[in-house]
């Protein structure tokens, strides 16, 4: 499953976001090389976030399928318990006659 990868990626993104300087420290004279580097960093961050969202959506879809499957199995199990309870009552009633 994707759980460890999602956790690792989200922690890394969180560390990056917390490690950024305050807004006032980001204000500086525009330098073309610096702007290009900052744009590239923003695009990489956006790509990583999109990857994280995609993994989370995949995991959520798998989880939803598992819940539906478990619900179906629970209904079958409930029906089996009812049938077995009826059979037990019938068997006990037949034994007392």
Buried (B, 14 or more C-beta within 10 A) or exposed (E): EBEEEBEEBBEEBEEEEEEEEEEEEEEEEEEEEEEEEEEEEEEEEEEBEEEBEEBBEEBEEEEEEEEEEEEEEEEEEEEEEEEEEEEEEEEEEEEEE
